[in-house]
Amino acid sequence: MTKIWQKGYSINAQVERYAAAQNSLLDQQLIRHDVWGSLAHATMLKQIGILKEEELQHLKQALLEILAQEKQQSFTIDPADEDVHTSIENYLARVAGPAGKNIHTARSRNDQVLVDLRLYSKEKLLQISQQLFDLCSTLLNFADSHMEIPMPGYTHMQRGMLSSVGLWAASFAEALLDDERLLLAAYEINDQSPLGSAAGYGVPLPIDRQLVADLLGFARVQNNVIYVQNARGKIEAAIVQALTQIMLDLSKMAQDLLLFTTTEYGFFQVSQEVCTGSSIMPQKRNLDIMELVRARTQTMLAHQQHILGIVSGLPSGYNMDYQETKRPLMEALDLAQASIDICTLVISHVTVNTERLVAACSFELFATDRAYDMVTQEHMPFRDAYRLVGKEVTAQLDQYLPLPGENQEQLVARLKKRTHLGGTGNPGLAQAQQRLADAQQRWQHYATTFKTAIQHLVGTAQFTILEEE
């Protein structure tokens, strides 16, 4: 196959394998994005007089053929082609004739791969946002149903104060809503068209970079052509850093679920259909998918460090090092999608053991409550009350006396007394639901803008965007 950079000599096969082997696999996911970029670029070339109308139509027809083949999974990237850009250009040269050989005018593979990854990332982030909202909604509904189910609150892995199952679930919903803001920032930074930067120094032609950006549904043109190339890796890292924050919250939730579903705790139970078993112990019901979420958070951290390590200290302009940021970006996006979905599935299969939770709310959880009663009812200074109650509780614990508890009605009354904002008596679920609705509206705007632009560009309903793979 012809390389688009070839100038009459053959490259050593070992060098070729080392430089380009992984691209033929990864770029299979970028076919439609490269086609979109080529459609926009060809339209712009026609506007500035590089292509004739007939040539543009030949190119459009050939590019739409590639989209149709991609949908049927029949357009493949040959390893000899190096990458998706070469495969598509070679196809266009065969099918569209001279116009196919002219499509590369005023662009470089450098800005091609950038636009492909920007479009790919936009599509993936829009999908992830919807998955994140599904998880937030699942958690908030779970919280609303269980706000009056008492639960010990832990500090230093020891029982500390009274809490509730609902407050626990809502805490993760609010954490993920904060993560949404980071995800949105990453999306907006990514939402810049790099096309026209070429190899990082522009081209001596009157190209219309704004037209290309508009055709592809980008919010703006990334202006400085050197910065376009320098931003590779930087923007990928910003995306993965936002995904890392999501994974860190999922990891904490996974750890809690693993603890609270043990026999020793017994607070929650998860449906057997989301658990695996043991090859030797017949009784085992293992929530090992949460162990994988916990472990794969480390994988996400590795993807983040991988990208940051590659771009650290590079000189300005394009360097081949940037190619190595493609795999960790794509794997990170896939990992986030799978992890969010599996957590939504697990939460929807959790049942609560109210009896076990009530029994776990033993007397030491109310030590702080007792101290505050002394402050408000006996006008005792808090530090004096603290020490007095501390002696009483410590004496009972040290003597291994039976730990008295309260019934569910009494515990619910205590929960309702915590009336400050964010407490069990005033959890602010309505505010969280409003935050969720506002976030959904923001992302829907971006999704509509993107889909509308691509649909107009392609000019047919036969395309795939923002759909499950």
N, C-alpha and C positions, 0 to 999 in steps of 0.2 A: 504494500500500500504506500501511496505517496505521502510523505511528511510535508506539512505546510511550510516547514522551514528549510526543506532540502534544497541544496544548491549544486547537485551533480556528484555527490559522493555518498557512500554508505557508512553508517555508524556501526561501530563494533557491537555485536549482538549482546555481549555481556553488559556493556554500558547501557544499551537500550533497555534491557530487562531491569537493571537496577534503578534507572531513572523513571520508568513509566509503567512498570508492571501493575502497580496498585490502581492507577488511574482508570484502566479499562474496566475494573470492577466497580469502583466508586462512581465513575461517571455514568454508569447505567441509570443512576437515579437523577441525573441532571439533563437528560435528553430533552424533555419538554421545555425546560428553562433555557437551554441553549437555543432551541427553536424560537421561543418567544423573543429572545434577544436578537436573533438573526432577522426575524420579521420586522422588528422595530428599526434595526440598523438599515435594512434594505429599503424600507420606506423613506428613511432620512436620506439615503444615497440617491434615491429618485428625486427627492425635493431639491437637492443641490446640483443635479445634473449629471451625476456619475452613472446612473442607470436610466435606461429608457423605460417607458411604461410597459412595453411588452416584456422586457427583461424582468421587471419587478413582478409581473404576473406569473412568469415562468418560475421564478424563485418562490413566490407564495404557494403555488401549486405543489412544488416539490417539498417545501417545508411542511405543508399540511399533510402530505403523504407520510412524511416521517412521523408526525404526531399520531396519525392513524396506526402506523406500524408499531409505534411505542405503546399505544394503548393495547395492542394485541401481543405485546412483548416479542415482536418479531424484528425490531430494529436493535441490533446489538453492537457493542463497541468492540471491534477487533483489536486484540493486543498490539498488532502491527501498526494500528492507527495512532497509538499512544494515548489519545484522549477523545472525549466527545466532540470537541471542536473540529478535529481532523476528520473524524468519521462523517460528520455532517457536511463539512466542506467537500470531501471527496464524493459523497452522494450527490451533492448539488452540481458538482462539476460533470458528473456522469449524466445526470437527468436534465439539468437546466442549461447545459452547454456553457458558452462564454460568460453568461451572467453568473454562473456558479463560481467561476474563477475570479469574478470581480467582487464577490461578497465581502472579501476580507479587506477591501480598500478602507483605509482610515480606522482600522482597529488592529489590536494585537491580541494574542492569546491571553496576555496578562489582564486586559480589561474584560475579555470574554469570560474567563474563569471567575473573575470578580462578580460580574453581573449574574452569572449562573448561581453562584453561592448566595448572593444577596436575595435573589428571587426564591431560591430553595429555602433559605432561612426564613423569609417572610411567610411562605406557605406553612412551614413547620411551626413557626411561632404562633400563627393564627390558629392552627390545630391545637397546639399545646394550651393556648389560652382557654379554649372551649373545654378541654379536658380538666383544666384547673378549676374552672367554674363548676363543672359537674361535681368535682370532689368537694369544693367549698359548700355547695348546696346540700350534698349528702351529709356533710358534717354538721351544718346548721340545722337541718331537719332532725338529725340524731340528737343534737344538743337540746332542741326545743322539746323533744319527747322525753328527755331524761334530766331536765334541769332540777327536778325535785327528788332525784334519786341520790341520796347521800353517799359520799365517798371520802375516804381519808385523803388528805393532801400531804404530800411527802416533801421533806427537805433532808438532804444528806442520806437519802434512801430510808429514812425513818419517818414514822407517822408524826405529822406536825400540827395541822389544823384541819378543821372540817371543810370539805369541798363538795362538789357534786359531779356526777358523770357528765351532765350537760355542760358545766363550766370547763371540764377537761376537753370535751369535743370542740367547743366553741373556740378554745384557745388556738387550736390548730387551724380552724377556719380563718381566724383573724391573722394568724401568721402567714398563711398562704395569700391572703388579700394584700398584705404588705409585699410579698414576693411578686405579686402581679404588677406592682408599681415598678419594680426592678426590671421585670420582663418587658413592660411597656417602654421603659427607657432604652433597653437594648433594641427593641423593635424599631423605635424612632431613629436611633443612630444608624441602624442597618438600612433604613428606608431612604437611601441616597443612591442615585444612579452613577455608576463609575464609568459608563461607556463614553468614549471620546478621550479618555486619558491615554489610550493606546499603551505604549510601553512606559508611560509615566511622564511623558514630556509633550503630549499633544501631537497634532499633525498639522502640516502646512496646507490645510484645506478648510474651507468655510463650513465646517460641519455644524449641525444644529443639535447640541447636546440636550437642550431643554425639550425639544420635540421627542427625542428618544425616551427621556425620563417620563414624559407625559404618557407616551404610548404604552409604557410598561407599568404605569400606575405607581411610580415612585413619587414621594412627597416633594423631592427636590433633586437637583444635580449636586453631586459632590464636587465642589468648585476646583480647588487647586489640584492640578494633575499629578504633581509629585506626591501630595498627601494621599491621593487615591491609592497609589501603590503602597505607601507607608502604612496605610490603614489596614492592609491585609494582615490578619492575625490579631490586630487590636480589636476590630469589631467582632471577630469570631470569639475572642476572649471575653468580651463584654457579654455576649450571648451566653456563653458557658458559665460565666460567673453568676448570672441570674438563675440559670438552671441549677447551679450548685446550691444556691440559697433554698430553692424548692426542695432539693434532695436532702439537705440538712434537716429541714422540718419533717419530711417524710421519714427520715431515719429515726428521729426522736419519737415520732408516733409509732413506728414499727417496734421500737424497743419497749415502749409502754405496753403495746398490745401483747408482745411476747411475755412480758412479766405478768400482766393482769389476766392472761389466759392460762397460766400455770395452775396446777392443782393447789399449790401453796397459797396463791392469791384467790383464784377462783372467782374473780369479779366478773369476767366476761367469758363467753363461749362463742366459738366461731363454727359455722356450719362445716360439716365434714367434707363437703364437696370442694372447699378451698384449702383443704389440708392434705398432706401426704401421710404415708405410713412408714413403718420400719420393716426391713427385710427379715428381721429376726424377732422383734418384739410385737406380737399381734395386737396389743392394746394401744399402740402409739397412734396419736393424732397430732401431727407436726405442722405447725404454722410456719413452715420453712420459707414460704414466699416473703414473709416479713424479715426473715434473716437475710434473704437475698437483697431486699431493699436496703437494709442496713449495710450490707457489704458493698453493694453497688454505689452507694454514696461515696465510698472511697474511690471507686472507678471514676465517678464524675470529678472528684477532686484531682485525680490523676490527669484527666482530660484537660482540666483548667491549667494545671501546672505544665502540662505538655506544650500547650499553645504559648503560654507566657514565656516558657523557657526558650522556645524556638525564636521568638521575635525579639527577645532581649538583646540589645547591643548590636542589632543589624545596622548596616549603613543605609542611607537613603537610597531609594530606587528599588527596582525589583531584584530579588535574590531567590534562587531556587529553594532556599530553606522554606519559603512560604508554602510550597506545595505540601509540606508535611503537616500543615494545620488543617487540611481538608478532612482527613480521616477522623481526628478527635472531635471536630465540630459535628460531623454527620453522626458519629456514634453517640455523642452527647445528646443530640436532639432525639435520636431514637430511644435512648435510655430514659430520658425524662418522660417521654410519651408512655412507654411501657410501665414505668414505675407509678406514675399518677393514676393510670387506669387500674393497676392491680390494687392500689390502696383504696380507690373508690369501691372496687368489688368487695374487698375485705370488710370495710366499714358497713356496707349494705348487708353483710352476713353476720354481723355481731349481735348477740343477744346478751342481756344484762342479768346477772344473778343478784337481784335486789336483796334477798335474804342474807347472802354472804357479805354484801357491801354494808348493810346495816350492822351486822355483827362485828365488822371490822372497825366501826366507828366507836372505839372504846374511850374510856373517860379521859385519857391524857390529851385527846384532841381538844378538849374544852378548857384546858389550863389557861390559855390566853383569854378565853371568854370569861372565866372566873375572875381573873385579874382585872378585866375591864368592868365587871360588875362591882368590884370593890371601889374602883375609881369613881364610877357614876353614882353608886348607891351609898357608899360609906365615905365618899370624898377623900379616899386614901391616895397619896401620891403613887403614881404608877410603879416607880422603882420599888417602893415598899411592898406594894401588892404583888409585884413580880417575884420578889424574894420569898414572900410568905407562901404563895401558891407553889413555888418551886420546891420548897421544903416538903410540903404536903405530898405533892405528886411523886417526888423522888423517894420519899419514905415508902410509899405504897409500891412503887416499882421495885425498889431494892429488896422488899420483903416478899416479893413474888406473890402478892395477894391477888385474888381473882379480880379481873379488871371489869368493873361495872360498865354497862352501856345504857343506851336509851332506845326507845322504840322508834319506828319510822316517823310517826307523827311528831314526836318531840324533836327529832333531827330535822324534819322539814321546817318546823317552827324556827329552829336556829338558822337554817339556811335563809329563810325569809327576812331575818333580822339584818342581814348583811345588805343593806339598802343602798349603799354608795354605788356609783356608776362602776360597772364591771364586776361587781360582787354577785354572789348567788341569788340575792334577792332583787337584783337589778342588772342582769347580765348584758343588756344592750344588744340583744339579738336583732331587734328591728333596725338598729343602726348598721349592724353587720350586713343584714339583708339588703339595705339600701346601698351600702358600699359595693356589694356584689352586683346589684342591678346597674349601678353607674359604670362599673368596670365592664360589664357585658355590653353596655351601650357604646362605650369607647371602642372596644375591639370590633363590634359589629360595623361601625363606621369604617374602620380600616379594612375589614374583610370585604365590604361592599365596594369600596373604592378599588381595591385590588382586582376582585373578580370582574367588575364592570370593565376595567381597562383591558384585561387579558381577553375577555370575551369579544370586545370590540376589535382588538388587534387580530385575533384569530379568525373572527368573522364566521364562526360556526359553533354549534353546540357540541361538536365532537372533540371535547377536550376535557382534561382532568385537572381540577384545582380545588383545593380545600375539601377534598373527599378522603375518606379513609382508604389507606393503601390496601 
